[in-house]
Structures are given as structure tokens and as C-alpha cells.
């Protein structure tokens, strides 16, 4: 029942996001040009929503600089995702690869029957198998709960708003100052940090241990302190943790709980792990 409620809530949030954007732009069109312009603006919102629903994972992949993983590449990654997807009772997601040394993963799409998971070459090189499995299970947990639906819709819309500010020429900085907080408010309105905590717990259950994911989060946090990720800060919600420095525009889009809190919650699922480690 809790899982069904979470999935239903994410679907409702996605619809509310589309309705809110349509109402806002419709009102703007009415003020600027009456009924005809309002109808055009609403039609554009519906067209964008439809494209995001069917092609959202490709849009997000483009935003983070990823391409679809060739069938013959990274067979170990593919087999791990297949095994975890079967255990999570979701369809095998499309796999994407970002040719980037920054260790990152992301999930996007519309839900259990149509989603994508992406990783970077840096992630494949940095994480041992147990940690990679924990991180992939976390992404699949988002797919199963339909978090990806609201994440993808919010990220595409927020990224579009941020990019619009760049069209302002000499006024781009002023536009970004106005539109950036609007885009961030939209993201925070539909995405709760609790979704990450729930996905962590689901990933621990899928892997039958919380420690792979806990260790992966620690490793990724350390990497983000050493390497800067060059990407649109509005993409922050699709990653397993915030890879951007929490200052300036990037700080506005931070939706993840602290890594320390998440690791503590995961370790608490196996409170005797230190004693077993010492005994080994």
C-alpha cells in the first residue's frame, strides 16, 4: 500500500506540474494577446508535456551529455541492471553512458515500463561491484516508485526556464536572477528530499545489504569535492546526490538530504556491522 500511494502521488504531482505551467503561461498569453495567444501558450505546454512523457529520458541524457550504451559495451553493467530490474519487478531500462571522468549516475523516464539509467565512465572506473550495485539499485528504486516521472518533468521544465534566461543577451544575468529562483521553486514544489531516503531503503532491500550504497555515497561525495561537474544545475534532482557546490544558482536546486544523514540511516539497518568487521 505505501508503494502504491507513493506511485499515485508522483503521477498526481506530474499532472499538477503540467496544469500549473499551463495555467501560468495561459494567463500570461491572455494578458499579452488575448484568447488566441493564451491558446497557443497552453498548446505549447501540452506539446512539451507529451514530448517529455515519451522522450524525457533522451532529453535528460542530452542535458547531462550521455549517449545510449552500445549493446556490446559494459556487459557486466548490463547484466547487473537486468538482475536488479527483475528483482524490482520493473522492465529493463535503457542504459546510457556519459564519456566523462566525473563519477555520476542518473535516472529518468516515466516509470517501471519506460525509463532509463545512465552512468559515466568515471563511475564505472571508481566504484567496486558492490558499490555500483547499490547505486544502480537506488536508481531502480526511483523507477519503481515513479519518482523518475516527476524528476524528469521538473528537470526538463526547470532547465528550459534557465536556458531561456540565456537568450536575454546583455540582460541574461538579470533574467537569470529572476527566472533561476522561479525554476528552483518549481523543482522544490514537486520534489521532496524524502524520496531519496525512501529510495535508499528500497535499494538496501534489493541488494540485501545497505553497505554497498552507503559506501558508494561516501565515495561520490568525496569525488564531488575534488572534481567539478559541468552541467546545467537544474539537473540536480536526477543524480543520486547533489554533485554541485551548494552556492550560487546550483545551491537553489539542491533537493537531496545530506550524505551523512543518508549513510547513518543505511548503517542503522545493520547495527552490528562494525562488530562483524572487527571479527573478520
C-alpha positions as CSV (number, residue, x, y, z in Angstrom):
1,X,0.0,0.0,0.0
2,X,2.7,2.6,0.8
3,X,4.4,1.8,-2.5
4,X,1.1,2.3,-4.4
5,X,0.4,5.5,-2.6
6,X,3.9,6.9,-3.5
7,X,3.4,6.0,-7.2
8,X,0.0,7.6,-7.2
9,X,1.3,10.7,-5.5
10,X,4.1,11.1,-8.2
11,X,1.6,10.8,-11.0
12,X,-0.6,13.4,-9.4
13,X,2.4,15.7,-9.0
14,X,3.3,15.4,-12.6
15,X,-0.3,16.3,-13.7
16,X,-0.3,19.3,-11.3
17,X,3.0,20.4,-12.7
18,X,1.6,20.4,-16.2
19,X,-1.6,22.1,-15.1
20,X,0.3,24.7,-13.2
21,X,2.6,25.5,-16.1
22,X,-0.4,25.6,-18.5
23,X,-2.3,28.0,-16.2
24,X,0.6,30.3,-15.7
25,X,1.5,30.6,-19.4
26,X,-2.1,30.7,-20.4
27,X,-2.7,33.7,-18.1
28,X,0.5,35.3,-19.5
29,X,-0.7,34.8,-23.0
30,X,-4.2,36.2,-22.2
31,X,-2.6,39.3,-20.7
32,X,-0.3,39.8,-23.7
33,X,-2.6,38.9,-26.6
34,X,-5.9,37.6,-25.5
35,X,-7.6,34.3,-26.2
36,X,-5.5,33.3,-29.3
37,X,-2.1,33.8,-27.7
38,X,-3.3,32.1,-24.5
39,X,-4.4,29.1,-26.5
40,X,-1.1,28.9,-28.3
41,X,0.8,29.0,-25.0
42,X,-1.3,26.3,-23.5
43,X,-0.9,24.2,-26.6
44,X,2.9,24.6,-26.3
45,X,2.8,23.4,-22.7
46,X,0.7,20.3,-23.6
47,X,3.1,19.6,-26.6
48,X,6.1,19.9,-24.3
49,X,4.5,17.7,-21.6
50,X,3.7,15.0,-24.2
51,X,7.3,15.1,-25.6
52,X,8.7,14.9,-22.0
53,X,6.5,11.9,-21.2
54,X,7.6,9.9,-24.2
55,X,11.1,11.2,-24.7
56,X,12.1,12.6,-21.3
57,X,14.9,10.2,-20.7
58,X,16.5,11.3,-24.0
59,X,16.1,14.9,-23.1
60,X,17.7,14.4,-19.7
61,X,20.5,12.3,-21.3
62,X,21.2,15.2,-23.6
63,X,21.3,17.7,-20.7
64,X,24.0,15.6,-19.0
65,X,25.9,14.7,-22.1
66,X,25.1,11.0,-22.3
67,X,24.5,8.7,-25.2
68,X,22.8,5.3,-25.4
69,X,25.1,2.5,-24.3
70,X,26.1,0.2,-27.3
71,X,24.9,-3.3,-26.9
72,X,28.4,-4.8,-26.8
73,X,29.8,-2.4,-24.3
74,X,29.9,-2.9,-20.5
75,X,28.3,-6.4,-20.3
76,X,28.8,-6.5,-16.6
77,X,26.9,-3.3,-16.1
78,X,24.1,-4.6,-18.3
79,X,23.8,-7.9,-16.5
80,X,23.7,-6.2,-13.1
81,X,20.9,-3.9,-14.2
82,X,19.0,-6.8,-15.7
83,X,19.3,-8.8,-12.5
84,X,18.2,-5.9,-10.2
85,X,15.4,-4.9,-12.6
86,X,14.0,-8.4,-12.4
87,X,14.2,-8.4,-8.6
88,X,12.5,-4.9,-8.5
89,X,9.7,-6.1,-11.0
90,X,10.4,-3.3,-13.5
91,X,11.1,-3.5,-17.2
92,X,14.7,-3.4,-18.2
93,X,15.5,0.3,-18.6
94,X,17.5,1.8,-21.4
95,X,21.1,2.3,-20.5
96,X,23.1,5.5,-21.2
97,X,26.8,6.3,-20.9
98,X,28.4,9.7,-20.3
99,X,32.0,9.8,-21.5
100,X,33.1,11.8,-18.5
101,X,35.6,11.3,-15.8
102,X,33.2,12.6,-13.1
103,X,31.6,9.7,-11.3
104,X,27.8,10.1,-11.8
105,X,24.7,8.2,-12.4
106,X,21.1,9.3,-13.2
107,X,17.6,8.0,-13.8
108,X,14.9,9.5,-15.9
109,X,11.7,8.5,-17.8
110,X,8.1,7.8,-17.0
111,X,8.1,4.8,-14.7
112,X,8.5,1.0,-14.4
113,X,7.7,0.4,-18.1
114,X,9.6,3.2,-19.7
115,X,12.8,4.5,-18.0
116,X,16.5,5.0,-18.5
117,X,19.5,4.7,-16.2
118,X,22.8,6.4,-17.1
119,X,26.3,6.2,-15.7
120,X,29.6,7.8,-16.5
121,X,32.8,6.1,-17.5
122,X,34.3,7.7,-14.3
123,X,31.7,5.9,-12.2
124,X,32.5,2.5,-13.7
125,X,36.1,3.1,-13.0
126,X,35.7,4.4,-9.5
127,X,33.2,2.0,-7.9
128,X,33.8,-1.6,-7.0
129,X,31.0,-4.0,-7.9
130,X,29.2,-4.0,-4.6
131,X,29.0,-0.2,-4.5
132,X,27.9,0.0,-8.2
133,X,25.2,-2.5,-7.5
134,X,23.9,-0.4,-4.5
135,X,23.9,2.8,-6.7
136,X,22.1,1.0,-9.5
137,X,19.5,-0.4,-7.1
138,X,18.9,3.2,-5.8
139,X,18.2,4.4,-9.4
140,X,15.8,1.4,-10.0
141,X,14.0,2.3,-6.8
142,X,13.3,5.7,-8.3
143,X,12.0,4.0,-11.4
144,X,9.7,1.6,-9.5
145,X,8.2,4.4,-7.4
146,X,7.7,6.6,-10.5
147,X,9.9,9.2,-8.9
148,X,11.5,9.5,-12.3
149,X,8.3,10.8,-13.7
150,X,8.2,13.9,-11.5
151,X,12.0,14.3,-11.5
152,X,12.1,14.2,-15.3
153,X,9.2,16.7,-15.8
154,X,10.6,19.1,-13.2
155,X,14.2,18.9,-14.5
156,X,13.1,19.4,-18.2
157,X,10.9,22.4,-17.3
158,X,13.4,24.0,-14.9
159,X,16.3,23.5,-17.4
160,X,14.2,25.1,-20.1
161,X,13.5,28.1,-17.9
162,X,17.2,28.5,-17.0
163,X,18.1,28.3,-20.7
164,X,15.5,30.9,-21.7
165,X,17.4,33.4,-19.5
166,X,20.5,32.9,-21.7
167,X,18.5,34.3,-24.7
168,X,18.4,37.7,-23.0
169,X,21.8,38.9,-24.4
170,X,23.2,41.7,-22.2
171,X,20.2,41.2,-19.9
172,X,20.9,37.4,-19.4
173,X,22.3,37.9,-15.9
174,X,19.2,39.9,-14.8
175,X,16.9,37.3,-16.4
176,X,18.7,34.5,-14.7
177,X,18.4,36.4,-11.4
178,X,14.6,36.4,-11.9
179,X,14.0,33.1,-13.6
180,X,16.5,31.0,-11.6
181,X,14.6,31.2,-8.3
182,X,11.3,30.5,-10.2
183,X,12.7,27.4,-11.7
184,X,14.2,26.3,-8.4
185,X,10.8,26.9,-6.6
186,X,9.1,24.7,-9.2
187,X,11.6,21.9,-8.5
188,X,11.2,22.1,-4.7
189,X,7.4,22.3,-5.0
190,X,7.2,18.8,-6.5
191,X,10.4,17.0,-5.3
192,X,10.8,16.2,-1.6
193,X,14.1,15.1,0.0
194,X,12.2,12.1,1.4
195,X,12.2,10.5,-2.0
196,X,15.9,9.9,-1.7
197,X,15.6,8.4,1.8
198,X,12.9,6.0,0.5
199,X,14.9,5.0,-2.5
200,X,17.9,4.3,-0.2
201,X,15.8,1.9,1.9
202,X,14.4,0.2,-1.2
203,X,17.9,-0.2,-2.7
204,X,19.2,-1.8,0.6
205,X,16.3,-4.3,0.4
206,X,17.0,-5.0,-3.3
207,X,20.7,-5.7,-2.6
208,X,20.0,-7.4,0.8
209,X,22.6,-5.1,2.4
210,X,22.8,-1.3,3.0
211,X,26.6,-1.0,2.9
212,X,27.2,-1.0,-0.8
213,X,25.1,2.1,-1.3
214,X,26.4,3.7,1.9
215,X,30.0,3.3,0.7
216,X,29.1,4.5,-2.8
217,X,27.5,7.7,-1.4
218,X,30.6,8.4,0.6
219,X,32.9,7.8,-2.4
220,X,30.8,10.0,-4.6
221,X,30.7,12.9,-2.1
222,X,34.5,12.8,-1.8
223,X,34.8,12.8,-5.6
224,X,32.4,15.8,-5.9
225,X,34.7,17.8,-3.5
226,X,37.7,17.1,-5.9
227,X,36.1,17.4,-9.3
228,X,33.6,20.0,-10.6
229,X,30.7,18.7,-12.7
230,X,30.0,20.9,-15.7
231,X,26.3,20.6,-16.3
232,X,23.0,22.5,-16.0
233,X,22.4,22.9,-12.2
234,X,18.7,22.2,-12.9
235,X,19.6,18.6,-13.5
236,X,20.5,18.1,-9.8
237,X,17.4,16.0,-8.9
238,X,18.2,13.2,-11.3
239,X,21.5,12.3,-9.6
240,X,21.9,10.1,-6.5
241,X,23.4,13.0,-4.6
242,X,24.0,16.7,-5.2
243,X,27.2,16.8,-7.3
244,X,27.3,20.7,-7.5
245,X,28.8,23.1,-4.9
246,X,25.9,24.4,-2.9
247,X,26.4,28.0,-3.7
248,X,25.0,30.4,-6.3
249,X,22.5,29.1,-8.8
250,X,23.4,25.5,-8.1
251,X,22.5,25.9,-4.4
252,X,19.0,26.9,-5.3
253,X,18.3,23.5,-6.9
254,X,19.7,21.3,-4.1
255,X,17.0,18.7,-3.2
256,X,19.0,15.9,-1.6
257,X,19.4,15.2,2.1
258,X,22.9,15.3,3.4
259,X,25.1,12.3,2.7
260,X,25.9,12.0,6.4
261,X,22.2,11.6,7.3
262,X,21.6,9.0,4.5
263,X,24.6,6.9,5.4
264,X,23.6,6.9,9.1
265,X,20.1,5.7,8.2
266,X,21.6,3.0,6.0
267,X,24.1,1.8,8.6
268,X,21.3,1.7,11.1
269,X,19.7,-1.1,9.1
270,X,22.6,-3.3,10.1
271,X,23.7,-2.0,13.5
272,X,26.1,-4.9,14.2
273,X,28.2,-4.3,11.1
274,X,31.2,-2.9,13.0
275,X,31.5,-5.9,15.2
276,X,31.4,-8.3,12.3
277,X,34.0,-6.2,10.5
278,X,36.3,-6.4,13.5
279,X,35.8,-10.2,13.8
280,X,36.7,-10.7,10.2
